[in-house]
Amino acid sequence: MRTLPGPLVSTSWLADRFGDPHVVVMDASWYLPASGRDARAEYLAGHVPGALWFDLDGLSDQSSPLPHMLPAPNAFAAAIGAIGVGDQDTVIVYDGSGSNLSAARAWWTFRVFGHDRVAVLDGGLGKWKADGRPLEAGPAPGRVPTSFTARVRREWIWTLEDVRANLGRGTVQVVDARGGARFEGTEPEPRPGLRSGHIPGSRNVPYSALVNSDGTLLSRERLRQVFQAAGVDPERPVAASCGSGVTACAVLLALETLGGSGNVLYDGSWTEWGGRADTPVETGSPSPSVP
């Protein structure tokens, strides 16, 4: 069994393991349509050699009206096994955003389905290129299809009802990873039909505030400072939210490096909460009191 140093691996760690057939690299890049970026085209233009494509949209629940909801365990297992990733493989995921925009969602997805041999490439594709490491164009060579087991950890997922039950009690801290303007309601949502603002009582830790200028995760000391400045105690359980359950996972990744436990993802996130008429919404900065 290949031992991972933690939820993150460096570019040198990965480069030293090239040629190991049980270390599988996956490009999990994804961007909002308004960004003007085509993640699949960028992958084909240049990716870490041998990296498979992690299709975030395709590996979501196609029957849900909400974007990026977790698929059924058997659907995820079939798709991952079909591209040659098995139970004994160590998976390294990355994206090209420079801020763990989507790589952390792939990392969390593997883990919520019971596969703990997974880590995020610290700094992603940008750090890989900055370090002068090679790229490969076109689709990666195929791997032999294999068996992958997925058993969902339901306790890691919050539903709308879980968020409702937490309102007013604050037993679990709700942390929103969207940008400050969207959180405060001064900037419209990129998805049509959604109200502006945030879940009452939630705190704002934008995912982009968790990384250094080179895309690597902040030090543990700096991460604690970022969370504490936002009124979040990283030692207490957190329910992470964002626009559609993608960037919220960057918050969960950061908390994982701090040794946090009991943290969950609100998978429906703001697309679900802000898209309804029967859910309360707050605007402006969060109140100064911490639950």
N, C-alpha and C positions, 0 to 999 in steps of 0.2 A: 504494500500500500504506500502510495506517495504522500508524504507528509507536507501539508501546506503551512507556511509560517503564520498564517492568519487570514483574514478576509481580503487582504491585499497581497499582491506579489509585484516585485520590481521587474523592470525590463531585463535586467541582468539575470534574475532568477529564471525567467522564461527562456531567454536565449541559451542559457546553460542546459536546458532540457529539450532543445530541439532534437528531433530524432527519436524521442521516447514515444512509442505508439499509443501509450495510455495517458498522454497529456494532450488534451484537445483544446484548441484555441477557437473562440467564436467571436465574430464581429457582431455586436448587438446594437449598432448605431440606428438611431431613429430620430426624426425631427418633425416638428409641427409643419403642416403644409405652408403656413405663412413664412417660414424660414427661407423658402426658395432652395432648399437643399434636398437632393435626392440621395438618400442613404444607400440604397442598393447600387446606384450608379457609381457612387464614391467607393463602395466596397470593390466593385469590379475594376475600378481604375487603379486601386492600390490598397493592399491590406497586409497584415502580418502573414508571412508565408505559412500556408497550410490552414489558415483560419476559415472555418465554416461560417455560413451566414445564419445568424439567429434572427428569424423573421418575427419581429415583435407583434406586428399586426396579424400575421398568419397564425402565430402561436397564442392567440387569444380566443375567447369564447365567441364563435361566429354567430351564435343564436341570440346573444345579448344585444339590446339596443344601446348599451353603454360601451365605450371604447376600452380596449385592453383589459377586460375582465379575464380572470383566470379561466383557462379551459378545463374541461373535465380531466381527471387524472389519466384515464385510459387514452384520451386524445393526445395529451402531451407525451405520454410514454410512447405511443405509436409513432408520432412525428420525430421525436428525438432518436429513438431506436432506428428509424428508417434512414437517418443520415449518418448512422454509424457511431453514435455515442452510447456507451453501455454503463452498467452499474459500477464497474471497476475503474472507469476513466476519471481522471482529474480534469476539470473543465476550467479554463481561464477565459473570462469574458472582458471585452473592452468596447469602447465606442470612440467616435471621432469628435465629440463635442468639446472636449477639454474641461468638462465639469461633471462627469458621471451622469449625464442627462438620462441615459437609458441603460448603460451597462449594469448599474446597480439593480435595475428591475429584472434583468436576466439572472443576475446572481441570486436575488431573492426568490425568483420563480423556481430555480433548481432546488433551492433550500426548502421552500414551502412544500415541494413535492418529495422531500426526504433525501435529496442528494446533497450531502454536506461537503463533498470533495469539489468545491467550486470556490473561485476567488476572482477578484477584479484586478485587471492590470492597472497598477497605479500610474496615473497620468495618461492612460489610454494611448490611442494611436499617435497623438501629438508628441508625447514623451518618447514613444518608440522611434519616431522619425527624428526628433531632436537629438537623440542619442546616436544617430547615424546608422541605425539598424536597417536591414533590407526589407523591401516590400515585394509583393507578388501581385500581378494583375490577373484578371479573369477569375472564373470560379475555381475554388480549390479542388484538388483531386478528390474524387469520391472515396469514402470509407465503406467498408463492408457493413451492411445492415446488421444490427445486433439487437439484443434484448435490453430494454431499459424499464426499470420499475418505478412507478410513481404512486406514492401514498400521501395524500394531502394532509398537512398539519392544520386542521380547521381552527385551532386555537390561535393561529398567527394571523387570522383574517377577521376584520370587523365588517359588519353589515350596517345598513342604515339604522336598523333597530338598535344595534350596539351603541352607535353614536347618540341616538335619541336618549337612551337609558343613562348615558354619561352626562348629559346636559344638566347643569346646575349642581352636580355632585363633584365633578372634577376628579373622580377617583383615578382616572387615567388622563394624562396630559395629552391634548390634541395639538399636534405640531403641523403646520401648513408649510409646504416647501415651495409654494409659488412666490413670485417676486412681490416686493412690498406694495407696489401700486395696485396689483390685482387683489392682494389680501385686503388692503384698505378700501377697495372699491372705487378708486380714482381712475382706474384704467379698465376698459371693457375687456371681457373675456374673449379669447380667440375663437371659441366655439359659439355659434349663434344660439340664442334662446336661453342663455344662462344669466341669472342675476349676478350682480357684483357684490363683493364682500367676502365674509368668512363665517365659519361655524362659530356660534357664540362661545366665548371662553377660550378659543384656540390661540395659539402662539405662532409667530411667523419666524421661520428659519429658512430663508431661501437656499435652495440646493447649491446655487452658484457661490454662496458665501462659505462653503465648506472646503474649498480647494485653494491651493496656491496658484500663482500666475502660470506655472507650468502644468497645471491640471492635476498635480498630485494632491492627495488629501492633506489637510492641515495636520500639524502635530497634535498629539493628544491634549497637550496643555492649551493650544489655541482652540481646539474644538470645544473643550469645556468652557472657555471664555465666551465663545460664540453662543452656545446654548444658554449659559447663565445670563448673558446680556439680554437675551430674548425672554427671560423669565422661565426658562425650562431647567428643571433639575434632571441631569442625565442619569442620575441614580434611580429615578422613579420611572415606572412604565410610561411609554409613549405610544399613542396611536398616530401614525403618520398619514398625512393626506396631501393632495396636490390638485392638479387639474383632472387627471384621469388615472392616477395610481402609478405613474411612471417615476417622476422625479422624487416622489415621497420616499422611494426606496433608497435614495442617496442619504436621506436622514437616517434610515435604518442601518445603512452601511456605516455611517459615522458613529452611531451609537454602539454598534457591534465592536468597533475598535476601542471604545471606551469601556467595554465589558458589561454593557447594559443587558438587561434581561426582561422578559415579559413584554417586549415591544411588538406592536402589531401594525398591519396596513389596513387602512380603510380603502378597500379596493375600488368602490364606486367613486370616491373622492368628490371633488366639486362638480363634476359633470352630473353626478346623481343628486347631490345635496342642493346645488344652485339651480338645477333644472326643474325642481319641484316647486309647487305653490304652498305646500303644507309644512315646510321646514323653516325655522327661524334663521335670520341672517343678520349679522352685525357688519357695520362699516367703520372705518377709521382705525386708529391704532388700538391695540389691545389694552384692556384696563390694567392699571399698575399692580393690582393684587394678584398673587399667584395662589392657585388652589392648594 
